[in-house]
Amino acid sequence: MLKIEAKVTDGVSDALKAFIATLDTDKRTGLNQAAGQAANTEAQQSMHAFNQAGGWRGKRYMTGPGRRQGDFGADLADGWNFRTASKDGATISNGAPYYRFKVTGGTITPRRAKALTIPMLPEAVGRTAREYETDTGNRLFTIKGKKALFRKDGDSVRAVYALVARVKQSPWPGALPPTDDLSLAFTAAWKRGLDDII
């Protein structure tokens, strides 16, 4: 799970910091809650826009059976949630599957098999090799000296999955909503709430 914490005192004047310190704990917590929810809404909107602009589509992007373009990115955008608020700030987080990996990058290795199966055809995306065989009725097989799983394709064969020992991925550019936009949303909501108190 990824967490982002925000504090309204970050980057404000000493006079405003002193004024904020005079507010009681309940008022500060309430302001931080409203501001945290605004930052969460900004995170969701920003990541939906990133998704709609094709931000998650790499050069080898494929959509598999039962999936639509953008489903993965929509799940990541919807994964943003307001977590907590206190007198000192607020926390939003995203627990969507695979999101942390998109932000930090890293190496993927197989858990229960000798190799990772990397889809080479759209109908293989989102399916294990076993699911592919069951769903399509095509038997998969290896060819000595080739690092792939193949299927019969008429009189020839066609590679369905590449077999690799590991995949190293860099952090995905734009995987996090812009920090400045989150800060602006947080601060704007906090100031609106402060205007209501004053």
BAVEXSE-829710 format. One record per residue: x, y, z of N, C-alpha, C in turn. Coordinates in nm, 4 decimals, m for minus. Layout:
N
+----------+----------+----------+----------+----------+----------+----------+----------+----------+
!   n_east !  n_north !     n_up !  ca_east ! ca_north !    ca_up !   c_east !  c_north !     c_up !
+----------+----------+----------+----------+----------+----------+----------+----------+----------+
!        X !        Y !        Z !        X !        Y !        Z !        X !        Y !        Z !
...
+----------+----------+----------+----------+----------+----------+----------+----------+----------+
This chain:
198
+----------+----------+----------+----------+----------+----------+----------+----------+----------+
!   n_east !  n_north !     n_up !  ca_east ! ca_north !    ca_up !   c_east !  c_north !     c_up !
+----------+----------+----------+----------+----------+----------+----------+----------+----------+
!   0.0840 !  m0.1180 !   0.0000 !   0.0000 !   0.0000 !   0.0000 !   0.0882 !   0.1239 !   0.0000 !
!   0.0501 !   0.2200 !  m0.0798 !   0.1200 !   0.3481 !  m0.0862 !   0.0462 !   0.4509 !  m0.0023 !
!   0.1210 !   0.5315 !   0.0720 !   0.0577 !   0.6361 !   0.1525 !   0.1218 !   0.7695 !   0.1198 !
!   0.0394 !   0.8725 !   0.1186 !   0.0875 !   1.0101 !   0.1031 !   0.0317 !   1.0893 !   0.2204 !
!   0.1198 !   1.1589 !   0.2901 !   0.0777 !   1.2399 !   0.4042 !   0.0935 !   1.3868 !   0.3696 !
!  m0.0014 !   1.4671 !   0.4153 !   0.0030 !   1.6113 !   0.3880 !  m0.0206 !   1.6884 !   0.5161 !
!   0.0460 !   1.8024 !   0.5265 !   0.0296 !   1.8926 !   0.6406 !   0.0118 !   2.0327 !   0.5865 !
!  m0.0851 !   2.1044 !   0.6409 !  m0.1104 !   2.2388 !   0.5924 !   0.0015 !   2.3346 !   0.6318 !
!   0.0788 !   2.3005 !   0.7326 !   0.1861 !   2.3896 !   0.7772 !   0.3090 !   2.3826 !   0.6870 !
!   0.3103 !   2.2873 !   0.5928 !   0.4228 !   2.2790 !   0.4992 !   0.4204 !   2.4013 !   0.4074 !
!   0.5244 !   2.4832 !   0.4147 !   0.5380 !   2.5958 !   0.3232 !   0.4524 !   2.7171 !   0.3530 !
!   0.3962 !   2.7289 !   0.4736 !   0.3162 !   2.8479 !   0.5043 !   0.3986 !   2.9442 !   0.5894 !
!   0.3498 !   3.0653 !   0.5997 !   0.4228 !   3.1681 !   0.6742 !   0.4214 !   3.1371 !   0.8241 !
!   0.5161 !   3.1983 !   0.8951 !   0.5234 !   3.1804 !   1.0409 !   0.3976 !   3.2337 !   1.1088 !
!   0.3418 !   3.3432 !   1.0555 !   0.2203 !   3.4004 !   1.1153 !   0.1039 !   3.3030 !   1.1034 !
!   0.0893 !   3.2390 !   0.9866 !  m0.0194 !   3.1427 !   0.9680 !   0.0040 !   3.0197 !   1.0543 !
!   0.1297 !   2.9755 !   1.0670 !   0.1599 !   2.8624 !   1.1551 !   0.1184 !   2.8946 !   1.2977 !
!   0.1476 !   3.0153 !   1.3429 !   0.1116 !   3.0556 !   1.4797 !  m0.0398 !   3.0567 !   1.4961 !
!  m0.1130 !   3.1050 !   1.3957 !  m0.2592 !   3.1071 !   1.4033 !  m0.3148 !   2.9656 !   1.4075 !
!  m0.2624 !   2.8794 !   1.3224 !  m0.3087 !   2.7400 !   1.3191 !  m0.2894 !   2.6742 !   1.4547 !
!  m0.1791 !   2.7047 !   1.5200 !  m0.1502 !   2.6463 !   1.6516 !  m0.2531 !   2.6876 !   1.7559 !
!  m0.3214 !   2.8007 !   1.7352 !  m0.4225 !   2.8448 !   1.8334 !  m0.5552 !   2.7701 !   1.8177 !
!  m0.5761 !   2.7045 !   1.7036 !  m0.7012 !   2.6296 !   1.6835 !  m0.7018 !   2.5061 !   1.7712 !
!  m0.8205 !   2.4714 !   1.8226 !  m0.8253 !   2.3513 !   1.9059 !  m0.8122 !   2.2255 !   1.8190 !
!  m0.7831 !   2.1129 !   1.8852 !  m0.7552 !   1.9873 !   1.8158 !  m0.8695 !   1.9435 !   1.7258 !
!  m0.9942 !   1.9543 !   1.7725 !  m1.1084 !   1.9111 !   1.6916 !  m1.1216 !   1.9925 !   1.5634 !
!  m1.1022 !   2.1242 !   1.5737 !  m1.1120 !   2.2087 !   1.4542 !  m1.0017 !   2.1753 !   1.3546 !
!  m0.8803 !   2.1597 !   1.4036 !  m0.7684 !   2.1266 !   1.3141 !  m0.7896 !   1.9900 !   1.2490 !
!  m0.8375 !   1.8946 !   1.3273 !  m0.8626 !   1.7609 !   1.2718 !  m0.9715 !   1.7673 !   1.1652 !
!  m1.0776 !   1.8438 !   1.1919 !  m1.1859 !   1.8584 !   1.0947 !  m1.1385 !   1.9232 !   0.9656 !
!  m1.0543 !   2.0263 !   0.9768 !  m0.9989 !   2.0916 !   0.8587 !  m0.9097 !   1.9948 !   0.7797 !
!  m0.8290 !   1.9184 !   0.8521 !  m0.7411 !   1.8227 !   0.7855 !  m0.8201 !   1.7093 !   0.7195 !
!  m0.9327 !   1.6723 !   0.7798 !  m1.0156 !   1.5676 !   0.7193 !  m1.0735 !   1.6166 !   0.5863 !
!  m1.1311 !   1.7373 !   0.5867 !  m1.1868 !   1.7927 !   0.4628 !  m1.0776 !   1.8104 !   0.3576 !
!  m0.9606 !   1.8576 !   0.3997 !  m0.8500 !   1.8786 !   0.3065 !  m0.7966 !   1.7454 !   0.2539 !
!  m0.7901 !   1.6452 !   0.3402 !  m0.7442 !   1.5124 !   0.2977 !  m0.8392 !   1.4508 !   0.1964 !
!  m0.9691 !   1.4690 !   0.2178 !  m1.0668 !   1.4175 !   0.1219 !  m1.0557 !   1.4895 !  m0.0122 !
!  m1.0266 !   1.6197 !  m0.0080 !  m1.0074 !   1.6957 !  m0.1322 !  m0.8818 !   1.6472 !  m0.2060 !
!  m0.7752 !   1.6201 !  m0.1326 !  m0.6529 !   1.5681 !  m0.1940 !  m0.6784 !   1.4299 !  m0.2544 !
!  m0.7587 !   1.3496 !  m0.1869 !  m0.7927 !   1.2167 !  m0.2387 !  m0.8713 !   1.2280 !  m0.3697 !
!  m0.9681 !   1.3186 !  m0.3725 !  m1.0455 !   1.3404 !  m0.4953 !  m0.9538 !   1.3849 !  m0.6084 !
!  m0.8598 !   1.4741 !  m0.5782 !  m0.7626 !   1.5201 !  m0.6787 !  m0.6781 !   1.4036 !  m0.7295 !
!  m0.6345 !   1.3154 !  m0.6392 !  m0.5537 !   1.1993 !  m0.6797 !  m0.6329 !   1.1107 !  m0.7757 !
!  m0.7592 !   1.0840 !  m0.7429 !  m0.8421 !   0.9998 !  m0.8296 !  m0.8621 !   1.0650 !  m0.9666 !
!  m0.8973 !   1.1929 !  m0.9673 !  m0.9214 !   1.2627 !  m1.0941 !  m0.7949 !   1.2692 !  m1.1793 !
!  m0.6834 !   1.2967 !  m1.1156 !  m0.5561 !   1.3054 !  m1.1865 !  m0.5198 !   1.1717 !  m1.2504 !
!  m0.5386 !   1.0616 !  m1.1765 !  m0.5021 !   0.9308 !  m1.2293 !  m0.6027 !   0.8809 !  m1.3327 !
!  m0.7296 !   0.9206 !  m1.3218 !  m0.8263 !   0.8876 !  m1.4281 !  m0.7871 !   0.9602 !  m1.5581 !
!  m0.7458 !   1.0864 !  m1.5459 !  m0.7030 !   1.1620 !  m1.6646 !  m0.5772 !   1.0989 !  m1.7257 !
!  m0.4847 !   1.0567 !  m1.6409 !  m0.3626 !   0.9892 !  m1.6869 !  m0.3985 !   0.8621 !  m1.7631 !
!  m0.4926 !   0.7867 !  m1.7094 !  m0.5369 !   0.6623 !  m1.7721 !  m0.6040 !   0.6894 !  m1.9067 !
!  m0.6946 !   0.7872 !  m1.9098 !  m0.7669 !   0.8188 !  m2.0335 !  m0.6733 !   0.8702 !  m2.1429 !
!  m0.5626 !   0.9313 !  m2.1023 !  m0.4645 !   0.9802 !  m2.1992 !  m0.3701 !   0.8685 !  m2.2455 !
!  m0.3931 !   0.7463 !  m2.1971 !  m0.3097 !   0.6329 !  m2.2380 !  m0.1810 !   0.6203 !  m2.1603 !
!  m0.1760 !   0.6811 !  m2.0424 !  m0.0540 !   0.6815 !  m1.9627 !  m0.0030 !   0.5453 !  m1.9191 !
!  m0.0904 !   0.4466 !  m1.9095 !  m0.0486 !   0.3125 !  m1.8672 !  m0.0150 !   0.2222 !  m1.9850 !
!  m0.0301 !   0.2714 !  m2.1070 !  m0.0057 !   0.1861 !  m2.2237 !   0.1385 !   0.1990 !  m2.2693 !
!   0.2138 !   0.0936 !  m2.2500 !   0.3514 !   0.0904 !  m2.2976 !   0.3559 !   0.0476 !  m2.4430 !
!   0.4753 !   0.0325 !  m2.4957 !   0.4888 !  m0.0017 !  m2.6372 !   0.4421 !  m0.1429 !  m2.6689 !
!   0.4293 !  m0.2288 !  m2.5691 !   0.3821 !  m0.3663 !  m2.5933 !   0.2431 !  m0.3892 !  m2.5336 !
!   0.1659 !  m0.2859 !  m2.5193 !   0.0335 !  m0.2938 !  m2.4561 !  m0.0621 !  m0.3811 !  m2.5383 !
!  m0.1305 !  m0.4710 !  m2.4672 !  m0.2343 !  m0.5545 !  m2.5289 !  m0.3506 !  m0.5651 !  m2.4318 !
!  m0.4703 !  m0.5727 !  m2.4851 !  m0.5883 !  m0.5956 !  m2.4031 !  m0.6308 !  m0.7405 !  m2.4213 !
!  m0.6533 !  m0.8083 !  m2.3102 !  m0.6892 !  m0.9494 !  m2.3172 !  m0.8386 !  m0.9732 !  m2.3182 !
!  m0.8789 !  m1.1004 !  m2.3215 !  m1.0207 !  m1.1350 !  m2.3248 !  m1.0921 !  m1.0907 !  m2.1966 !
!  m1.2136 !  m1.0394 !  m2.2130 !  m1.2914 !  m0.9962 !  m2.0971 !  m1.2417 !  m0.8670 !  m2.0357 !
!  m1.1493 !  m0.8000 !  m2.1007 !  m1.0954 !  m0.6741 !  m2.0496 !  m1.1157 !  m0.5655 !  m2.1541 !
!  m1.1238 !  m0.4438 !  m2.1056 !  m1.1323 !  m0.3297 !  m2.1958 !  m1.0107 !  m0.2414 !  m2.1733 !
!  m0.9716 !  m0.1680 !  m2.2743 !  m0.8615 !  m0.0752 !  m2.2568 !  m0.8943 !   0.0193 !  m2.1422 !
!  m0.7984 !   0.0358 !  m2.0536 !  m0.8165 !   0.1292 !  m1.9431 !  m0.8675 !   0.0681 !  m1.8146 !
!  m0.9083 !  m0.0597 !  m1.8147 !  m0.9586 !  m0.1222 !  m1.6917 !  m0.8535 !  m0.1188 !  m1.5806 !
!  m0.7294 !  m0.1535 !  m1.6146 !  m0.6223 !  m0.1568 !  m1.5162 !  m0.6017 !  m0.0185 !  m1.4543 !
!  m0.5910 !   0.0833 !  m1.5388 !  m0.5696 !   0.2196 !  m1.4897 !  m0.6866 !   0.2724 !  m1.4094 !
!  m0.8090 !   0.2349 !  m1.4480 !  m0.9271 !   0.2784 !  m1.3728 !  m0.9252 !   0.2174 !  m1.2331 !
!  m0.8846 !   0.0917 !  m1.2233 !  m0.8746 !   0.0277 !  m1.0915 !  m0.7706 !   0.0976 !  m1.0044 !
!  m0.6591 !   0.1375 !  m1.0649 !  m0.5557 !   0.2083 !  m0.9885 !  m0.6053 !   0.3449 !  m0.9426 !
!  m0.6756 !   0.4165 !  m1.0290 !  m0.7278 !   0.5488 !  m0.9931 !  m0.8321 !   0.5362 !  m0.8817 !
!  m0.9209 !   0.4374 !  m0.8944 !  m1.0244 !   0.4181 !  m0.7928 !  m0.9678 !   0.3655 !  m0.6616 !
!  m0.8427 !   0.3188 !  m0.6644 !  m0.7798 !   0.2653 !  m0.5440 !  m0.7407 !   0.3709 !  m0.4417 !
!  m0.7437 !   0.4993 !  m0.4807 !  m0.7094 !   0.6054 !  m0.3855 !  m0.8203 !   0.6203 !  m0.2827 !
!  m0.7816 !   0.6252 !  m0.1548 !  m0.8774 !   0.6375 !  m0.0445 !  m0.8246 !   0.7309 !   0.0623 !
!  m0.9164 !   0.8087 !   0.1178 !  m0.8836 !   0.8887 !   0.2367 !  m0.8675 !   0.7919 !   0.3528 !
!  m0.7576 !   0.8027 !   0.4282 !  m0.7324 !   0.7097 !   0.5381 !  m0.7636 !   0.7714 !   0.6750 !
!  m0.6879 !   0.8724 !   0.7114 !  m0.7026 !   0.9287 !   0.8462 !  m0.6731 !   1.0782 !   0.8446 !
!  m0.7214 !   1.1429 !   0.9497 !  m0.6867 !   1.2829 !   0.9739 !  m0.6610 !   1.2983 !   1.1228 !
!  m0.5707 !   1.3859 !   1.1552 !  m0.5418 !   1.4202 !   1.2939 !  m0.5197 !   1.5703 !   1.2981 !
!  m0.4851 !   1.6232 !   1.4132 !  m0.4594 !   1.7664 !   1.4229 !  m0.3363 !   1.8070 !   1.3423 !
!  m0.2505 !   1.7095 !   1.3094 !  m0.1255 !   1.7399 !   1.2409 !  m0.1295 !   1.7229 !   1.0893 !
!  m0.2321 !   1.6572 !   1.0345 !  m0.2364 !   1.6373 !   0.8902 !  m0.3346 !   1.5289 !   0.8517 !
!  m0.3196 !   1.4794 !   0.7298 !  m0.4088 !   1.3764 !   0.6780 !  m0.3288 !   1.2789 !   0.5934 !
!  m0.3833 !   1.1590 !   0.5776 !  m0.3176 !   1.0555 !   0.4989 !  m0.4161 !   0.9983 !   0.3983 !
!  m0.3705 !   0.9869 !   0.2721 !  m0.4466 !   0.9152 !   0.1698 !  m0.3587 !   0.7986 !   0.1253 !
!  m0.4215 !   0.6937 !   0.0733 !  m0.3430 !   0.5769 !   0.0337 !  m0.4051 !   0.5083 !  m0.0872 !
!  m0.3280 !   0.4183 !  m0.1441 !  m0.3757 !   0.3391 !  m0.2569 !  m0.3270 !   0.1965 !  m0.2380 !
!  m0.4197 !   0.1036 !  m0.2205 !  m0.3867 !  m0.0363 !  m0.2012 !  m0.4193 !  m0.1212 !  m0.3226 !
!  m0.4372 !  m0.0607 !  m0.4394 !  m0.4714 !  m0.1369 !  m0.5599 !  m0.3606 !  m0.2371 !  m0.5915 !
!  m0.3993 !  m0.3576 !  m0.6369 !  m0.2983 !  m0.4581 !  m0.6712 !  m0.2005 !  m0.4057 !  m0.7764 !
!  m0.0739 !  m0.4330 !  m0.7558 !   0.0344 !  m0.4009 !  m0.8482 !   0.0712 !  m0.2527 !  m0.8524 !
!  m0.0018 !  m0.1681 !  m0.7786 !   0.0264 !  m0.0254 !  m0.7881 !   0.1626 !   0.0105 !  m0.7297 !
!   0.1939 !  m0.0427 !  m0.6130 !   0.3230 !  m0.0116 !  m0.5507 !   0.4366 !  m0.0457 !  m0.6475 !
!   0.4235 !  m0.1585 !  m0.7154 !   0.5278 !  m0.2003 !  m0.8093 !   0.5408 !  m0.1012 !  m0.9244 !
!   0.4286 !  m0.0465 !  m0.9704 !   0.4341 !   0.0523 !  m1.0781 !   0.5083 !   0.1784 !  m1.0322 !
!   0.4954 !   0.2130 !  m0.9053 !   0.5595 !   0.3336 !  m0.8523 !   0.7082 !   0.3097 !  m0.8255 !
!   0.7416 !   0.1947 !  m0.7675 !   0.8800 !   0.1702 !  m0.7256 !   0.9618 !   0.0905 !  m0.8262 !
!   0.8949 !   0.0127 !  m0.9122 !   0.9673 !  m0.0760 !  m1.0028 !   1.0248 !  m0.1941 !  m0.9255 !
!   1.1020 !  m0.2760 !  m0.9936 !   1.1644 !  m0.3902 !  m0.9283 !   1.1750 !  m0.5092 !  m1.0216 !
!   1.2109 !  m0.6218 !  m0.9644 !   1.2304 !  m0.7439 !  m1.0421 !   1.1186 !  m0.8422 !  m1.0107 !
!   1.0599 !  m0.8990 !  m1.1152 !   0.9552 !  m0.9999 !  m1.1009 !   1.0189 !  m1.1354 !  m1.1299 !
!   1.0021 !  m1.2296 !  m1.0379 !   1.0510 !  m1.3650 !  m1.0578 !   0.9350 !  m1.4622 !  m1.0372 !
!   0.9421 !  m1.5810 !  m1.0951 !   0.8326 !  m1.6771 !  m1.0767 !   0.8281 !  m1.7284 !  m0.9339 !
!   0.7094 !  m1.7570 !  m0.8850 !   0.6923 !  m1.8095 !  m0.7485 !   0.6837 !  m1.9610 !  m0.7460 !
!   0.6009 !  m2.0163 !  m0.8359 !   0.5771 !  m2.1603 !  m0.8315 !   0.6162 !  m2.2307 !  m0.9617 !
!   0.6844 !  m2.1621 !  m1.0481 !   0.7203 !  m2.2203 !  m1.1771 !   0.8665 !  m2.1899 !  m1.2065 !
!   0.9170 !  m2.2493 !  m1.3130 !   1.0562 !  m2.2262 !  m1.3505 !   1.0749 !  m2.0954 !  m1.4263 !
!   0.9675 !  m2.0488 !  m1.4895 !   0.9788 !  m1.9283 !  m1.5719 !   0.8492 !  m1.8481 !  m1.5663 !
!   0.8622 !  m1.7190 !  m1.5934 !   0.7452 !  m1.6330 !  m1.6110 !   0.6913 !  m1.6553 !  m1.7513 !
!   0.5602 !  m1.6464 !  m1.7653 !   0.4986 !  m1.6561 !  m1.8978 !   0.4536 !  m1.5164 !  m1.9395 !
!   0.5184 !  m1.4617 !  m2.0410 !   0.4885 !  m1.3278 !  m2.0895 !   0.4001 !  m1.3406 !  m2.2136 !
!   0.2755 !  m1.2910 !  m2.2084 !   0.1846 !  m1.3053 !  m2.3227 !   0.2403 !  m1.2403 !  m2.4492 !
!   0.2274 !  m1.3115 !  m2.5592 !   0.2703 !  m1.2600 !  m2.6887 !   0.1511 !  m1.2380 !  m2.7823 !
!   0.0334 !  m1.2828 !  m2.7395 !  m0.0902 !  m1.2664 !  m2.8167 !  m0.1966 !  m1.2071 !  m2.7250 !
!  m0.2862 !  m1.1237 !  m2.7762 !  m0.3898 !  m1.0644 !  m2.6914 !  m0.4737 !  m1.1679 !  m2.6149 !
!  m0.5037 !  m1.2821 !  m2.6765 !  m0.5885 !  m1.3801 !  m2.6069 !  m0.5177 !  m1.4476 !  m2.4895 !
!  m0.3862 !  m1.4261 !  m2.4754 !  m0.3123 !  m1.4821 !  m2.3623 !  m0.3038 !  m1.3850 !  m2.2440 !
!  m0.3335 !  m1.2586 !  m2.2680 !  m0.3226 !  m1.1565 !  m2.1628 !  m0.4203 !  m1.1871 !  m2.0491 !
!  m0.3710 !  m1.1827 !  m1.9265 !  m0.4561 !  m1.2034 !  m1.8096 !  m0.4893 !  m1.3490 !  m1.7821 !
!  m0.4285 !  m1.4411 !  m1.8531 !  m0.4538 !  m1.5840 !  m1.8322 !  m0.3225 !  m1.6560 !  m1.8029 !
!  m0.3284 !  m1.7514 !  m1.7129 !  m0.2147 !  m1.8399 !  m1.6959 !  m0.2116 !  m1.9336 !  m1.8154 !
!  m0.1009 !  m2.0013 !  m1.8345 !  m0.0911 !  m2.0969 !  m1.9457 !  m0.1990 !  m2.2046 !  m1.9331 !
!  m0.2230 !  m2.2509 !  m1.8134 !  m0.3262 !  m2.3535 !  m1.7915 !  m0.4651 !  m2.2993 !  m1.8264 !
!  m0.4937 !  m2.1761 !  m1.7842 !  m0.6233 !  m2.1155 !  m1.8182 !  m0.6374 !  m2.0980 !  m1.9686 !
!  m0.5281 !  m2.0597 !  m2.0334 !  m0.5317 !  m2.0430 !  m2.1781 !  m0.5704 !  m2.1752 !  m2.2454 !
!  m0.5070 !  m2.2839 !  m2.2038 !  m0.5379 !  m2.4152 !  m2.2623 !  m0.6836 !  m2.4529 !  m2.2395 !
!  m0.7316 !  m2.4316 !  m2.1157 !  m0.8705 !  m2.4665 !  m2.0819 !  m0.9692 !  m2.3804 !  m2.1592 !
!  m0.9444 !  m2.2502 !  m2.1635 !  m1.0390 !  m2.1575 !  m2.2262 !  m1.0420 !  m2.1678 !  m2.3793 !
!  m0.9276 !  m2.1954 !  m2.4397 !  m0.9219 !  m2.1947 !  m2.5864 !  m0.9225 !  m2.3340 !  m2.6486 !
!  m0.8909 !  m2.4358 !  m2.5683 !  m0.8811 !  m2.5718 !  m2.6224 !  m0.7510 !  m2.5950 !  m2.6973 !
!  m0.6614 !  m2.4992 !  m2.6970 !  m0.5305 !  m2.5144 !  m2.7630 !  m0.4295 !  m2.5702 !  m2.6642 !
!  m0.3633 !  m2.6787 !  m2.7019 !  m0.2590 !  m2.7355 !  m2.6169 !  m0.1294 !  m2.6576 !  m2.6400 !
!  m0.0632 !  m2.6223 !  m2.5308 !   0.0638 !  m2.5506 !  m2.5394 !   0.1791 !  m2.6493 !  m2.5255 !
!   0.2890 !  m2.6194 !  m2.5936 !   0.4053 !  m2.7077 !  m2.5871 !   0.5316 !  m2.6247 !  m2.6080 !
!   0.6447 !  m2.6834 !  m2.5704 !   0.7739 !  m2.6174 !  m2.5896 !   0.8437 !  m2.6792 !  m2.7100 !
!   0.9387 !  m2.6059 !  m2.7634 !   1.0246 !  m2.6541 !  m2.8713 !   1.1679 !  m2.6401 !  m2.8209 !
!   1.2425 !  m2.7498 !  m2.8304 !   1.3788 !  m2.7503 !  m2.7792 !   1.4591 !  m2.6332 !  m2.8373 !
!   1.5276 !  m2.5624 !  m2.7486 !   1.6100 !  m2.4486 !  m2.7896 !   1.5354 !  m2.3163 !  m2.7999 !
!   1.4046 !  m2.3185 !  m2.7825 !   1.3241 !  m2.1956 !  m2.7887 !   1.2683 !  m2.1658 !  m2.6496 !
!   1.2655 !  m2.0406 !  m2.6132 !   1.2160 !  m2.0006 !  m2.4816 !   1.0753 !  m1.9436 !  m2.4939 !
!   0.9824 !  m2.0338 !  m2.5264 !   0.8430 !  m1.9928 !  m2.5439 !   0.7524 !  m2.1147 !  m2.5326 !
!   0.6245 !  m2.0863 !  m2.5111 !   0.5197 !  m2.1877 !  m2.5199 !   0.4472 !  m2.1635 !  m2.6513 !
!   0.4271 !  m2.2687 !  m2.7267 !   0.3688 !  m2.2594 !  m2.8604 !   0.2354 !  m2.3315 !  m2.8676 !
!   0.1588 !  m2.3015 !  m2.9720 !   0.0367 !  m2.3745 !  m3.0054 !   0.0401 !  m2.4050 !  m3.1549 !
!  m0.0335 !  m2.5063 !  m3.1929 !  m0.0487 !  m2.5357 !  m3.3362 !  m0.1328 !  m2.4254 !  m3.3979 !
!  m0.0955 !  m2.3819 !  m3.5158 !  m0.1681 !  m2.2785 !  m3.5882 !  m0.1770 !  m2.3222 !  m3.7336 !
!  m0.2748 !  m2.4089 !  m3.7618 !  m0.2843 !  m2.4683 !  m3.8957 !  m0.1686 !  m2.5639 !  m3.9164 !
!  m0.0925 !  m2.5408 !  m4.0209 !   0.0222 !  m2.6261 !  m4.0507 !   0.1506 !  m2.5761 !  m3.9851 !
!   0.1429 !  m2.4649 !  m3.9139 !   0.2620 !  m2.4101 !  m3.8495 !   0.2380 !  m2.4016 !  m3.6983 !
!   0.3312 !  m2.3379 !  m3.6284 !   0.3162 !  m2.3161 !  m3.4847 !   0.3257 !  m2.1666 !  m3.4582 !
!   0.2693 !  m2.1271 !  m3.3466 !   0.2705 !  m1.9850 !  m3.3103 !   0.3071 !  m1.9713 !  m3.1631 !
!   0.3965 !  m1.8785 !  m3.1319 !   0.4348 !  m1.8526 !  m2.9927 !   0.3209 !  m1.7806 !  m2.9220 !
!   0.2836 !  m1.8315 !  m2.8044 !   0.1761 !  m1.7717 !  m2.7253 !   0.2337 !  m1.6984 !  m2.6045 !
!   0.3303 !  m1.7594 !  m2.5372 !   0.3962 !  m1.6999 !  m2.4209 !   0.5479 !  m1.7093 !  m2.4373 !
!   0.6180 !  m1.6003 !  m2.4086 !   0.7631 !  m1.6062 !  m2.3953 !   0.7925 !  m1.6581 !  m2.2550 !
!   0.8960 !  m1.7377 !  m2.2403 !   0.9369 !  m1.7895 !  m2.1101 !   1.0645 !  m1.7175 !  m2.0673 !
!   1.0583 !  m1.6473 !  m1.9547 !   1.1746 !  m1.5725 !  m1.9061 !   1.1948 !  m1.6005 !  m1.7572 !
!   1.3200 !  m1.5942 !  m1.7138 !   1.3531 !  m1.6225 !  m1.5737 !   1.3136 !  m1.5077 !  m1.4819 !
!   1.3212 !  m1.3857 !  m1.5334 !   1.2866 !  m1.2679 !  m1.4521 !   1.2647 !  m1.1490 !  m1.5434 !
!   1.1933 !  m1.0515 !  m1.4911 !   1.1709 !  m0.9267 !  m1.5639 !   1.2026 !  m0.8132 !  m1.4684 !
!   1.2885 !  m0.7231 !  m1.5122 !   1.3192 !  m0.6046 !  m1.4310 !   1.2471 !  m0.4859 !  m1.4923 !
!   1.1677 !  m0.4180 !  m1.4100 !   1.0937 !  m0.3014 !  m1.4575 !   1.1339 !  m0.1780 !  m1.3780 !
!   1.1458 !  m0.0687 !  m1.4489 !   1.1731 !   0.0602 !  m1.3849 !   1.0422 !   0.1184 !  m1.3339 !
!   1.0494 !   0.2158 !  m1.2423 !   0.9256 !   0.2841 !  m1.2022 !   0.8568 !   0.3424 !  m1.3252 !
!   0.7243 !   0.3362 !  m1.3260 !   0.6474 !   0.3827 !  m1.4411 !   0.6370 !   0.5352 !  m1.4366 !
!   0.6759 !   0.6048 !  m1.5433 !   0.6662 !   0.7521 !  m1.5438 !   0.5211 !   0.7980 !  m1.5267 !
!   0.4995 !   0.8868 !  m1.4320 !   0.3659 !   0.9408 !  m1.4087 !   0.2772 !   0.8527 !  m1.3222 !
!   0.3353 !   0.7496 !  m1.2578 !   0.2546 !   0.6560 !  m1.1782 !   0.1920 !   0.7219 !  m1.0549 !
!   0.2536 !   0.8266 !  m1.0046 !   0.1973 !   0.8993 !  m0.8899 !   0.1326 !   1.0285 !  m0.9379 !
!   0.0198 !   1.0652 !  m0.8753 !  m0.0375 !   1.1954 !  m0.9106 !   0.0614 !   1.3064 !  m0.8744 !
!   0.0628 !   1.4159 !  m0.9485 !   0.1577 !   1.5242 !  m0.9192 !   0.1408 !   1.5776 !  m0.7763 !
!   0.2494 !   1.5772 !  m0.7029 !   0.2479 !   1.6204 !  m0.5624 !   0.1983 !   1.7638 !  m0.5491 !
!   0.2388 !   1.8502 !  m0.6407 !   0.1955 !   1.9905 !  m0.6338 !   0.0437 !   2.0019 !  m0.6446 !
!  m0.0177 !   1.9198 !  m0.7306 !  m0.1634 !   1.9237 !  m0.7465 !  m0.2334 !   1.8760 !  m0.6200 !
!  m0.1778 !   1.7723 !  m0.5563 !  m0.2360 !   1.7239 !  m0.4306 !  m0.2244 !   1.8307 !  m0.3218 !
!  m0.1081 !   1.8944 !  m0.3150 !  m0.0872 !   1.9998 !  m0.2146 !  m0.1820 !   2.1171 !  m0.2359 !
!  m0.2012 !   2.1568 !  m0.3620 !  m0.2931 !   2.2675 !  m0.3914 !  m0.4365 !   2.2328 !  m0.3504 !
!  m0.4800 !   2.1113 !  m0.3818 !  m0.6159 !   2.0693 !  m0.3451 !  m0.6309 !   2.0660 !  m0.1936 !
!  m0.5301 !   2.0125 !  m0.1250 !  m0.5322 !   2.0044 !   0.0213 !  m0.5392 !   2.1445 !   0.0821 !
!  m0.4503 !   2.2319 !   0.0377 !  m0.4430 !   2.3670 !   0.0942 !  m0.5683 !   2.4481 !   0.0641 !
!  m0.6206 !   2.4351 !  m0.0581 !  m0.7414 !   2.5103 !  m0.0951 !  m0.8597 !   2.4684 !  m0.0084 !
!  m0.8765 !   2.3392 !   0.0147 !  m0.9869 !   2.2917 !   0.0992 !  m0.9671 !   2.3371 !   0.2433 !
!  m0.8423 !   2.3340 !   0.2887 !  m0.8122 !   2.3760 !   0.4258 !  m0.8461 !   2.5241 !   0.4439 !
!  m0.8103 !   2.6054 !   0.3464 !  m0.8355 !   2.7496 !   0.3554 !  m0.9854 !   2.7796 !   0.3478 !
!  m1.0599 !   2.7030 !   0.2656 !  m1.2058 !   2.7225 !   0.2612 !  m1.2661 !   2.6928 !   0.3979 !
!  m1.2198 !   2.5850 !   0.4593 !  m1.2696 !   2.5520 !   0.5932 !  m1.2300 !   2.6555 !   0.6961 !
!  m1.1114 !   2.7095 !   0.6843 !  m1.0651 !   2.8122 !   0.7767 !  m1.1470 !   2.9405 !   0.7597 !
!  m1.1835 !   2.9745 !   0.6358 !  m1.2685 !   3.0913 !   0.6123 !  m1.4025 !   3.0753 !   0.6839 !
!  m1.4564 !   2.9529 !   0.6840 !  m1.5843 !   2.9295 !   0.7518 !  m1.5708 !   2.9500 !   0.9032 !
!  m1.4553 !   2.9129 !   0.9584 !  m1.4337 !   2.9284 !   1.1040 !  m1.4166 !   3.0758 !   1.1376 !
!  m1.3411 !   3.1501 !   1.0563 !  m1.3137 !   3.2907 !   1.0836 !  m1.4384 !   3.3698 !   1.0556 !
+----------+----------+----------+----------+----------+----------+----------+----------+----------+
